[in-house]
Amino acid sequence: MTEPDHHRTAVLVVGGGIAGLSAALFLARQGVRPILVERHPSTALLPQARAFNPRSMEIYRAFGLAEAIGGRTSILTDLPEMIGADTLAGQERFRFDLLAQVRPPATLSPTDWGMIDQDELERLVRGATERSGADVRFGTELVSFVSADDGVTATVRDLASGGEYRIHADYLVAADGNRAGIRTRLGIGADGPGVLLHVANYVFDADLGAALRGRRFLLAYLDQPRAGTTLSPLREFGRWALAVPYRPEAGESLDDFSERRCAELARLAVGDPGLDITLVPPVPGWTRKVTGTRIGGWVAHRYRAGRVFFVGDAAHVVPPSGSYGANTGIADAHNLAWKLAAVVRGQAGDALLDSYEDERRPVAQVTLEQAMRLLHGRHEGTGATAVDDLTMIFGYRYDSAAVLADGPAPDGPVEDPRKPSGHPGLRAPHVWLDRAGTRLSTLDLCHDAFTLLVGPDGAEWTTAARTAAGSCGVDLRTHHIGVELTDFEDRWLAAYGVTRTGATLVRPDGFVAWRAGDLPRHPAQELRQALRRLLARDARHQP
Ligand SMILES: Cc1cc2nc3c(=O)[nH]c(=O)nc-3n(C[C@H](O)[C@H](O)[C@H](O)COP(=O)(O)OP(=O)(O)OC[C@H]3O[C@@H](n4cnc5c(N)ncnc54)[C@H](O)[C@@H]3O)c2cc1C
């Protein structure tokens, strides 16, 4: 071991997948300079997720990434169709447009789905994270850690030199993926259906023109060589990714997938026994051509252990049906980052951090149920779900101490976002506004800091906000709808559920924190009390 080299940071992020990179980006933009360690030498080299939902796109839009993502969309952008058949050459059992039911209308969101491959997105987010000042260390592995009352001491290894050194952090964000090494070391388990399927993945080049007969698709569910097989075009038509289930419980393993057998299985899937197939490494230069994936579902019992927080697949795993996995991890990171930043800056009490689990764990549980239903329906081409997908994406409601409800909680954990109530705990509704000829969304006003959206006759709120923010020592932006911004669709009052003298306080993650239906007698005092409660300023909890 080399001489210990001490490094200090407010937040150490372990894992440079999409959840860890996003957490580091969001923290850096909040003014906290995290250190991120990732054992791989680079970001992912193969796509997993190929569609990012409009809520994730709203988040990235707030960080200025929408244009870059739009410029890197994949070949799948124009063909979001899934098909089902016995073999590719056989008759289609079903075909449906995956996004037909889940594209948000312009009244619901300023964004759409981001059809970008996950590896491309990770590269973009890594670049933005580094430019934002985060200290990103790829090729660096977390070896061990000790979490104490006053911080976390991590031992990490630089895999190129073999040298080890220690990093002292106030908090550790464990974004270390579905193997969840950190959570496991802390003895925190998970509940759910568990591992449902083991899948062997490989990539091959072949001319499938005869079997395709001019058809195109995003993903084919095939029954050959085994039910649950999927085939999808990779980057270009002519290169294909095949995923074939195998059964460890029947003694099968990845070792059974020799190149020759892989080619035979691919011919069975396509339904063309004479097909010319060339297996290619999934990544140029790799000798290994077959990789294994576990498809399954579980949610961690806890999202926080003292100074350690679990985000992304480390906290929850859902089957790929419904495109929820990575998207849920991005939303976790977004929820946690502003809270950590507020505590690190001394603006919030530690108890604010408890709201991360209170808010995000129930969302993962509902998401897992949703993805399981979709998984069962997918092979039949059906998709019966308890909650419609747009509601799952935009309509989940947080119920925690970081939300101040102003009446009885609405029924159920979700609300139809097409009929917004503006109730605290829900994502701030999107409403188009106009500022001096430029169209912008309410969401463009509400990120990075607390924001007070004020009704047209609520001028008193501006002074009240300045007084309350000054006394709490927090940034609070104020926007006067109907004065500074034109509500040209006349939707804002109804969407936010306030009168012309009312105001809504939106958190830095774009969720409604508190609202006053109309102007109270002492607006500064009410706002100050709300901010103090939201930021757990009077709570005594210690980590
Ligand atoms: C076939 C497939 C299709 C999918 N499709 C979709 C989809 O359409 N939409 C969607 O939203 N999701 C989809 N998902 C899920 C999505 O890919 C995952 O949810 C997402 O990659 C999880 O990101 P993460 O950052 O939490 O974890 P990971 O991507 O697993 O990243 C964790 C990182 O931590 C690193 N790490 C672990 N331990 C250490 C350590 N000790 N030291 C340093 N680094 C460490 C790992 O090397 C890894 O890079 C799909 C998944 C699969 C398998």
The ligand as an ORCA input file, in Angstrom:
! r2SCAN-3c Opt
* xyz 0 1
  C     -31.460     -4.768    -20.574
  C     -31.800     -3.573    -19.728
  C     -32.619     -2.585    -20.249
  C     -32.948     -1.480    -19.481
  N     -33.772     -0.538    -20.006
  C     -34.096      0.535    -19.269
  C     -34.929      1.563    -19.808
  O     -35.380      1.503    -20.952
  N     -35.189      2.651    -19.029
  C     -34.687      2.776    -17.768
  O     -34.950      3.797    -17.105
  N     -33.906      1.816    -17.238
  C     -33.592      0.712    -17.948
  N     -32.787     -0.241    -17.426
  C     -32.277     -0.080    -16.055
  C     -31.084      0.848    -16.013
  O     -30.132      0.470    -16.957
  C     -30.505      0.823    -14.594
  O     -31.550      1.109    -13.696
  C     -29.397      1.858    -14.428
  O     -28.281      1.549    -15.220
  C     -28.943      1.919    -12.982
  O     -28.008      2.954    -12.855
  P     -27.137      3.084    -11.530
  O     -26.256      4.248    -11.748
  O     -28.011      3.046    -10.341
  O     -26.298      1.733    -11.477
  P     -25.169      1.198    -12.471
  O     -25.403      1.645    -13.855
  O     -25.079     -0.259    -12.222
  O     -23.863      1.917    -11.961
  C     -23.248      1.548    -10.751
  C     -21.774      1.807    -10.902
  O     -21.132      1.638     -9.641
  C     -19.845      1.109     -9.879
  N     -19.356      0.488     -8.644
  C     -19.899     -0.552     -7.965
  N     -19.166     -0.828     -6.873
  C     -18.132      0.057     -6.868
  C     -17.027      0.258     -5.995
  N     -16.828     -0.502     -4.899
  N     -16.154      1.244     -6.280
  C     -16.323      2.033     -7.386
  N     -17.358      1.866     -8.258
  C     -18.245      0.892     -7.988
  C     -20.070      0.115    -10.997
  O     -18.857     -0.152    -11.679
  C     -21.094      0.828    -11.855
  O     -20.511      1.544    -12.918
  C     -32.444     -1.363    -18.165
  C     -31.610     -2.349    -17.647
  C     -31.297     -3.447    -18.412
  C     -30.414     -4.503    -17.827
*
